[in-house]
Each structure stands twice: as structure tokens, then as C-alpha cells.
Amino acid sequence: MGRAERRRAQRNEQKAKTATYNFTKEQLDAVVREKIGDELARVKQEATEEAVNTAMVLLLTLPLEVLMDYYWKKSYAKRIPKFVDRVLGYYEMWQNGELDMDKLKDDLWEYGGVKLMEGDENGER
């Protein structure tokens, strides 16, 4: 086998290893949309999970700090575990549909002076 034949055989072997696909613009756009859609859904799911985790941390830690610093200075070590259990119990009740979000918001407004409204990030006081 001569040098030219070896080179030709080597090129053909390389081409055989490399898959080549022909797509129309529409087909390529569809593939790209699908891949981006999958990745976008994954990123949204991760962001949602992170936001929920952050909200749960704040839901528990901020009230605990206030109770420890201002209300239960001497007895917080004894009271905090029961308080956390009750908060988590109410959270589970809300998850199970046993608590009404509108009623909770009304209580927050009536007793706490904070009104939460759709699209309002800061609330009113």
C-alpha cells in the first residue's frame, strides 16, 4: 500500500468515526428549544427548592431570635423546642390544606398590623 493510499484510508477511517447530521433550521431550532427548556426547568426547580429552604430557615430562625432576645430571655432553652414543634405542626397543617392562607393573612393584619398583598414585597404597616 502506497503512501497516498494509506493517507486516504486514514481520512476515510476518521470520517467513519465522526458522525455527521444534517438538520434543517426548524429541526435545529426544535432541538435547541428542547434542550434549553429542559435546562430551564431544572434551574427553575433548583431555584424554587433553594427559595423554599431559605424561607423555612427564616420562618424558624427569625421568630426564635426575637423570642430569645426580647421575650424569653431566661426561659428560652426550655420553651424553644415546644415552640418549634408547634410552628412545624402549623406548617404541616397548612401543607395538608387544614389552614386557610387568607385567614392567616387576616390574623396577621388584625393582630400584627401587617397587611400582605399580592405583588407587594414589603407589606404595609
C-alpha positions as CSV (number, residue, x, y, z in Angstrom):
1,M,0.0,0.0,0.0
2,G,1.4,3.3,-1.1
3,R,1.6,6.5,0.9
4,A,-1.4,8.1,-0.8
5,E,-3.5,5.0,-0.2
6,R,-2.6,5.0,3.5
7,R,-3.5,8.7,3.9
8,R,-6.8,8.1,2.0
9,A,-7.6,5.1,4.2
10,Q,-6.7,7.1,7.3
11,R,-9.0,10.0,6.2
12,N,-11.8,7.6,5.5
13,E,-11.4,6.0,8.9
14,Q,-11.5,9.4,10.6
15,K,-14.7,10.3,8.7
16,A,-16.3,7.0,9.6
17,K,-15.7,7.7,13.4
18,T,-17.2,11.2,13.2
19,A,-21.0,11.2,12.9
20,T,-22.4,13.9,10.7
21,Y,-26.0,15.0,10.8
22,N,-27.9,17.3,8.5
23,F,-30.7,19.4,10.1
24,T,-33.0,21.9,8.7
25,K,-33.1,25.2,10.6
26,E,-36.5,24.3,12.0
27,Q,-35.2,20.9,13.2
28,L,-32.1,22.5,14.8
29,D,-34.3,25.2,16.5
30,A,-36.6,22.5,17.9
31,V,-33.6,20.5,19.3
32,V,-32.2,23.7,20.9
33,R,-35.6,24.7,22.3
34,E,-36.0,21.3,23.8
35,K,-32.5,21.2,25.4
36,I,-32.9,24.8,26.7
37,G,-36.4,24.0,28.0
38,D,-35.1,21.0,29.9
39,E,-32.2,23.0,31.4
40,L,-34.5,25.9,32.2
41,A,-37.0,23.6,34.0
42,R,-34.1,22.1,36.0
43,V,-32.8,25.6,37.0
44,K,-36.3,26.7,38.0
45,Q,-36.7,23.6,40.1
46,E,-33.4,24.2,41.9
47,A,-34.2,27.9,42.4
48,T,-37.6,27.0,43.9
49,E,-36.1,24.5,46.2
50,E,-33.5,26.9,47.4
51,A,-36.1,29.6,47.9
52,V,-38.3,27.3,50.0
53,N,-35.3,26.2,52.0
54,T,-34.4,29.8,52.7
55,A,-37.9,30.7,53.6
56,M,-38.1,27.7,56.1
57,V,-34.8,28.8,57.7
58,L,-36.1,32.3,58.1
59,L,-39.5,31.1,59.2
60,L,-37.9,29.3,62.2
61,T,-34.8,31.4,63.0
62,L,-36.1,34.9,63.0
63,P,-39.0,34.4,65.4
64,L,-36.7,32.3,67.6
65,E,-34.1,35.1,67.8
66,V,-36.8,37.6,68.7
67,L,-38.3,35.4,71.4
68,M,-34.8,34.7,72.8
69,D,-33.7,38.3,72.7
70,Y,-36.9,40.1,73.9
71,Y,-39.4,37.8,75.4
72,W,-38.0,34.6,76.9
73,K,-34.5,35.7,77.9
74,K,-34.3,33.4,80.9
75,S,-36.5,30.5,79.9
76,Y,-35.9,30.2,76.1
77,A,-33.9,27.0,76.4
78,K,-37.0,25.3,77.9
79,R,-39.6,26.9,75.7
80,I,-38.0,27.0,72.2
81,P,-38.3,23.2,71.5
82,K,-42.1,23.3,72.1
83,F,-42.4,26.5,70.1
84,V,-40.6,25.0,67.1
85,D,-42.7,21.8,67.3
86,R,-45.9,23.9,67.2
87,V,-44.6,26.1,64.3
88,L,-43.8,22.9,62.3
89,G,-47.2,21.5,63.3
90,Y,-48.9,24.5,61.8
91,Y,-46.8,24.3,58.7
92,E,-47.8,20.7,58.2
93,M,-51.5,21.7,58.8
94,W,-51.1,24.4,56.1
95,Q,-49.5,21.8,53.7
96,N,-52.4,19.4,54.3
97,G,-54.9,22.2,53.5
98,E,-56.2,22.4,57.1
99,L,-55.3,26.1,57.4
100,D,-56.6,28.9,55.2
101,M,-54.0,31.3,53.9
102,D,-56.5,34.2,53.7
103,K,-57.4,33.6,57.4
104,L,-53.7,33.6,58.3
105,K,-53.2,36.9,56.4
106,D,-56.3,38.4,58.1
107,D,-54.9,37.5,61.6
108,L,-51.5,39.0,60.6
109,W,-53.2,42.2,59.7
110,E,-55.6,42.3,62.7
111,Y,-53.1,41.3,65.4
112,G,-49.8,42.2,63.9
113,G,-50.6,45.3,61.9
114,V,-49.0,43.9,58.7
115,K,-51.1,43.5,55.6
116,L,-49.7,41.3,52.8
117,M,-50.9,41.9,49.3
118,E,-50.3,40.1,46.0
119,G,-47.2,41.6,44.3
120,D,-46.4,43.6,47.4
121,E,-43.0,42.6,48.6
122,N,-42.7,44.8,51.7
123,G,-46.2,44.7,53.1
124,E,-47.7,47.7,54.9
125,R,-47.6,48.7,58.5
